[in-house]
Amino acid sequence: MHGSEGGGCSCAACGPHHEEEEGHGRHEVALIAGAAVLLAAGLVVDSATPYGEGALLLFVLSALVVGYDLLKSALRSLLRLRFTMEVLIGIAAAGAFLIGHPAEGATVLVLFAAAELLEARATERARRSVADLFSLAPVNALVHRDGRWTTVEVHEVGVGEHVLVRQGDQIPLDGVVVSGASAVDQAALTGESVPAAKEIGDEVFAGTQNLEGSLEVEVTRPDTESTLARVAAYVEEAQQRRSRTERFIETFARVYTPVVIAGALAVTALLPLVFGVPFADSVYRALSLLVIACPCALALSTPVSMVSGITAAARQGILIKGSDYLETVGRARVVVFDKTGTLTTGRLQVTEVKGSGNAGEREILQIAASLETGSGHPIAAAVMAKAREAGVEAGPVEGFSAVPGSGVRGTLGGRACALGNGRLFPDVESAWEEEKGRLEAAGQTVVLVSDGGRVIGLIGLMDTIREDAAATVAGLRARGIRTVMLTGDNERVAAAVAGRLGIDEYRAGLLPAEKVQAVEDLTGRFGEVVMVGDGVNDAPALARAGVGIAMGAIGSDIAIETADVVLMHDRVAGIETLINLSRKTMRVVRQNVAVSIAVKTGIAVLAVPGLVTLWMAVAIGDMGLSFAVIANALRIPWGRKRFHPTPAETAENQTKPLAVHHDNTL
């Protein structure tokens, strides 16, 4: 079959030289089938006829059909004193022929060839499952050129061109909707089972499916740089990276194999001298030990499990950039959350408008909306949205001026008006001060509105807590994981958010550099720390944590490029899913390692007194064990579901608006 001159295991999943799809095709199947027929014929001739020489010839032919490449590679490696898998199997097979067990020598080679082929296909299945999913992206696109729609290959479509995506079609390239409206299934990227509504101005992504009306999309990235392509590239790269456990097992296998070889030599020498075992029998038992020395199952125990875990995560919209991160997440004792945009939506909304006896809600909104016209501040956006909802139109403002950190001023209908925080109104009446204090005590952001130099009302604004945030925090605490919230907001707001969510610890009023220091402090106290943020503003803290996780990054190039783990969706529940998946993956790794060592040790013990034959050593200690390890790894994704909407029955505190503080500069 396929030989290697490198050290260590040479099974299909133990090195890149065995990741060749064509090397395990029909030609190999035909060779193995032919060798098996020759072996069976040899067994029949040997047992049912007196023609022993004919049987020997059939055994030799069977061995050469499947073992020629292996034996040639084994000889090259042996001359270089490299004890590869081919060397172990080659010595065992050749030794069996030399001591008068040709049937078992041929059986060893046929079984090993079959095991190698089946392992390669099973392992390739794990490695390619994400690629198979992404290959659903269309190869052609309907492009508008020369006044008509023309079908071309996606790699020929340039940035800025318009493509048409009809109902039921998959979107060929990343872009922005310029015409039409529809619902798009983005499960391939985000794991979300609920389609996303798309209209003019919304981003769409290659590989997602248009479910309803037609969309005209302006392409924003070439096919090689699409979100789908980059995710696929990262998953492929992650499958090649080795975790700490993988590196340890690899080192252990390098030590383990020479030790077993030394044991086989000791068995050959000592059994005849100490126990009077015939030399041929001692050699046979030593050959069985050599076959058992194959580190395939042990070497497979970790990487196949890691690949399976990374694949399972990718199918749920969780991009893990290396198996080391998958392993670290499961060990973390602390999960640190940024607040705004992570635990909360980061979108302010007006929840209360209060005026004096002479000024009603509409008048307060009219002044506020007029002063906020054209501003991009989050408070301005919330005020304008509330005014539109109430049917209030903004009026023209003269003499507009902004007071940094305080608010805005202007003349409206000949009257001096202003909107801002307490710094803009140092002499506010006690009644308004009390009302303002009441709302702020509940964590609300409050802006005052004045007309003619006198405060006539106030507006309260709130952020909303994410629907799944409270349940996620509770789930983490149930798993023994401490939760910490870092925020630049004030102490009062931080306390309100932490109390509502059940956060164990919070730190308020932090600048970006102070968030980094907080992560370092937590790392010193608890060890591994996972930091969850938006991937942009929290980049320094994410980089300092053991694992930095960016959420809601489906359209964010920076987040995808910089974070260790990326949640393509915006559901914080993905953190709990990720930790569960990490822990399950590491449980499977430990199971595989323990079973591999236990089975090989047991068979080795039985081989010394001659209770294990060569074919049993291959069928159980190598082929059977490798299959068991792969099968155990492939079950990791079982039971995992894509994210679904939070039920309406979710706890009330997950859906209520929650007050948060923002800088009141308008």
C-alpha positions, 0 to 999 in steps of 0.5 A, spaced: 500 500 500 502 506 501 509 507 505 512 512 509 519 514 510 518 518 516 518 516 523 512 514 527 505 511 525 503 511 518 496 510 518 491 514 514 490 519 519 497 520 523 500 524 518 499 529 512 502 524 507 496 519 508 491 525 506 491 523 499 484 521 496 486 518 490 491 514 494 485 510 497 481 509 491 478 503 486 486 501 485 487 499 492 480 496 493 482 491 487 489 490 490 486 488 497 480 484 494 485 480 489 490 479 495 484 476 499 482 471 494 489 469 493 490 468 501 483 464 501 485 460 495 492 458 499 488 456 505 484 452 501 490 449 497 494 448 504 488 445 508 485 440 502 490 438 498 497 435 499 500 441 494 504 445 500 508 448 495 502 451 491 499 454 497 506 457 499 506 460 492 499 463 493 501 466 500 507 469 497 503 472 491 498 475 496 503 478 500 506 481 494 500 484 491 498 488 497 505 489 501 510 490 495 510 498 497 510 497 504 516 492 504 520 497 500 518 503 504 520 498 510 526 496 508 528 504 506 526 506 513 530 500 516 536 502 513 536 509 516 534 506 523 527 509 523 522 505 526 516 506 522 509 502 522 511 499 515 518 497 519 514 493 524 509 490 520 514 488 514 518 485 520 512 481 522 510 479 516 517 477 513 518 473 520 512 469 519 514 467 512 521 465 515 519 461 521 514 457 517 507 461 518 506 464 511 499 464 511 499 468 517 504 473 514 500 474 508 494 475 513 498 480 516 499 484 510 492 483 507 489 485 514 493 491 515 492 494 508 484 493 509 485 497 515 489 502 512 484 503 507 478 503 511 481 508 516 483 513 511 476 513 508 473 514 515 478 519 517 477 523 511 470 523 512 471 527 519 476 532 515 471 533 509 464 534 513 465 541 513 468 542 506 462 537 503 457 542 507 461 548 504 461 545 497 454 546 496 455 554 494 454 554 487 459 555 482 455 559 477 452 566 478 447 570 474 450 576 472 447 583 469 452 584 463 451 588 457 443 590 459 442 582 460 442 577 465 448 572 463 450 566 467 458 565 468 462 562 473 463 565 480 470 566 480 469 571 473 464 575 477 468 582 479 466 586 485 461 591 484 457 587 479 450 585 480 448 578 481 440 575 481 438 570 486 432 567 485 427 564 490 430 557 492 437 559 489 443 559 493 447 566 494 453 565 490 457 571 493 458 576 499 454 582 497 449 587 499 442 587 497 440 593 492 433 590 490 428 586 493 426 583 499 426 575 502 428 571 507 435 567 507 437 561 510 444 562 513 444 556 517 451 554 513 454 559 516 451 561 523 447 554 525 441 558 526 435 555 524 430 561 523 431 564 516 434 572 516 430 577 513 433 581 508 432 587 504 435 593 501 442 595 504 442 588 508 448 584 507 448 577 504 453 571 504 455 566 499 453 559 500 446 561 504 439 560 501 434 565 498 428 562 500 422 567 498 423 573 493 428 574 488 434 579 490 439 583 486 445 583 490 451 588 489 458 583 490 462 586 495 468 580 495 470 576 490 469 568 491 476 567 494 475 572 499 468 571 501 466 569 508 464 562 506 471 561 503 475 564 509 471 560 514 472 554 510 480 556 510 480 557 517 477 550 519 481 546 514 487 550 518 484 548 525 484 541 523 492 541 522 494 545 528 495 540 534 493 541 541 497 540 547 494 533 548 496 531 541 503 533 542 503 529 548 500 523 545 505 524 539 511 524 544 509 518 548 508 514 541 515 516 539 517 513 546 512 507 546 514 504 540 521 503 541 520 500 548 515 495 545 521 493 540 526 492 545 520 488 549 520 484 543 527 483 542 527 481 550 522 476 548 526 472 543 532 472 547 529 470 554 523 465 552 528 460 550 533 461 555 529 462 561 523 458 560 525 453 554 520 455 549 522 453 542 526 459 538 521 459 533 515 460 538 519 465 541 520 469 535 513 468 533 510 471 540 515 477 539 512 478 532 506 479 535 508 484 540 511 488 534 504 488 530 501 490 537 507 496 537 503 499 532 501 506 535 496 508 530 490 507 534 494 511 540 496 517 535 489 517 532 485 517 539 486 525 539 487 528 532 480 525 529 477 527 536 479 534 535 477 534 528 470 531 529 469 537 535 471 542 530 467 540 525 461 539 529 462 547 532 463 549 525 456 546 523 453 550 528 456 557 526 462 556 531 469 557 528 474 554 532 481 556 529 485 551 532 484 544 536 488 548 542 483 553 543 478 547 543 481 544 548 483 550 552 475 552 553 474 546 556 479 547 562 477 554 563 474 556 570 472 563 568 468 566 562 469 574 562 464 577 558 464 584 555 457 588 557 454 592 551 453 588 545 455 581 548 450 581 554 446 586 552 444 588 545 447 595 545 441 598 542 438 604 546 431 605 546 426 610 549 422 607 554 420 613 558 418 621 556 416 625 562 414 632 561 412 638 566 404 640 567 405 645 561 409 640 556 407 634 554 410 627 551 409 630 544 412 637 545 418 633 549 420 629 543 419 634 538 424 638 541 429 632 542 428 630 535 429 637 532 436 637 536 438 630 534 437 631 527 443 628 523 446 626 529 449 619 529 450 618 536 446 612 539 442 616 544 440 620 538 438 614 534 433 612 539 430 619 540 429 619 532 426 612 532 421 614 538 419 620 535 417 617 528 414 611 532 409 617 535 408 621 529 412 627 531 416 631 526 423 634 527 423 642 526 428 646 523 434 648 528 438 655 528 445 656 532 446 649 533 452 647 537 454 641 541 457 641 548 462 635 548 460 630 554 454 634 556 449 635 550 447 639 544 444 646 544 440 650 539 434 655 537 427 652 535 422 657 533 426 663 536 426 659 543 433 657 546 433 649 547 437 644 549 438 637 550 443 633 555 445 630 561 446 633 568 453 637 566 449 641 561 444 643 567 447 644 573 442 648 576 436 644 575 430 644 579 430 639 585 423 635 582 427 634 576 433 632 580 429 627 584 426 624 578 433 623 574 436 620 580 430 615 581 431 613 573 439 613 574 438 609 580 435 603 576 440 604 571 437 608 566 440 613 561 437 620 562 437 626 558 434 633 560 430 637 555 430 645 556 426 650 553 427 657 554 432 656 559 428 652 563 428 644 564 421 642 562 422 634 561 426 628 561 427 622 557 429 615 559 433 610 555 435 603 556 439 597 552 435 590 552 439 584 555 440 579 550 434 573 550 439 568 552 444 571 556 441 569 563 440 562 561 447 562 559 450 565 565 446 560 569 448 554 565 455 556 566 455 557 573 452 550 574 458 547 570 462 550 576 465 556 571 465 563 574 462 569 570 465 576 570 463 582 567 467 588 564 464 594 562 466 602 561 459 603 564 458 606 571 458 602 577 450 603 578 449 600 571 454 595 572 451 592 578 444 592 575 446 588 569 450 583 574 444 583 579 439 581 573 443 576 570 446 573 576 454 575 574 459 572 580 463 579 579 463 585 575 468 591 574 465 598 572 468 604 569 474 600 565 478 603 559 480 598 554 487 598 557 484 596 564 480 591 561 486 587 559 489 588 566 483 585 569 483 579 564 491 578 567 488 579 574 483 573 573 488 569 569 493 569 575 487 568 580 484 562 576 488 560 571 485 559 564 480 565 562 475 565 556 474 572 554 467 574 550 466 580 546 465 584 540 471 582 537 473 589 535 473 594 541 475 589 546 481 586 541 486 587 546 483 584 552 481 578 547 488 577 545 490 577 552 485 571 554 487 564 554 481 564 548 478 570 545 471 569 543 468 574 538 460 573 537 456 576 532 461 576 527 458 574 520 459 580 517 465 583 521 472 581 517 476 584 523 473 579 528 474 573 524 481 575 523 483 576 530 479 572 535 481 565 537 474 563 536 468 566 532 461 565 533 458 567 527 451 568 530 449 573 535 447 568 540 451 568 547 448 561 548 454 559 543 458 560 549 455 554 553 455 550 547 462 551 545 464 549 552 459 543 552 462 541 546 470 542 548 468 538 554 465 532 550 471 532 545 476 531 551 472 526 554 472 522 548 480 523 547 481 521 554 477 515 553 480 513 546 487 514 549 485 509 555 482 504 551 488 504 546 493 503 552 489 498 556 487 494 549 494 494 547 497 492 554 492 487 555 494 483 548 501 484 549 501 481 556 497 475 552 502 475 546 508 473 551 505 466 553 503 465 546 495 466 547 495 471 541 496 470 534 499 474 529 492 475 525 489 477 532 494 482 533 492 485 527 485 484 527 484 486 534 490 490 537 491 494 530 485 494 525 479 493 530 482 498 535 483 503 530 476 503 528 473 503 535 477 510 536 475 513 530 467 511 531 468 514 538 470 520 535 465 521 530 459 520 535 462 527 538 457 531 534 451 527 535 445 530 539 448 537 537 442 541 534 442 548 531 440 554 535 433 556 535 429 562 537 428 563 545 421 560 547 416 566 549 416 562 556 423 564 557 424 568 564 421 575 564 428 578 566 431 575 559 426 579 555 425 586 559 429 592 557 435 593 562 437 600 563 445 601 561 449 607 561 452 611 555 456 617 555 451 622 554 455 627 549 449 628 543 
